[in-house]
Amino acid sequence: MEAEDNTACGGNACLPELSLVSLNSSDNTTRYYGEPQVVQPQLGVAYTEIQSISIDSQDCASFQLSPDQSNYWFWNGVSWSIASTNAQSSSGQDIQDHIAQYVQQTGPGKLYIKAFLSTNQPQNSSCQINDIDLNYTND
């Protein structure tokens, strides 16, 4: 069997892209069950350098970063530290402001982002991450 070259994606593998994650219930009455909901992709992004990250989310979302899916890191206000609990997480703004220090500390490899969606509002209120854009190179 022979196949033609795939030119549909500019010479790169055509892969699906996650554009929306919704945790809405069918009756729209109960969305969260006491603890923050965790969104954790199974595949990381391989990089040699990260120039920037842009996170568009509500304040109720927080994040941890990992190079290996074993140790997750958070910005403690001064430096990146390994989190011992899910409560030790970073705001989207802290990740944007300190991504260069994360890369310096962990080196090139893969980036995994774990997100926590929580709210102090009534249980039927939402917490959203609208977009995460990563500007990186992988040489």
Secondary structure, 3 states (H helix, E strand, C coil): CCCCCCCCCCCCCCCCCCCCCCCCCCCCCCCCCCCCEEECCCCCEEECEEEEEEEEECCCEEEEEECCCCCCEEECCCCEEECCCCCCCECHHHHHHHHHHHHHHHCCEEEEEEEEECCCCCCCCCCCEEEEEEEEECC
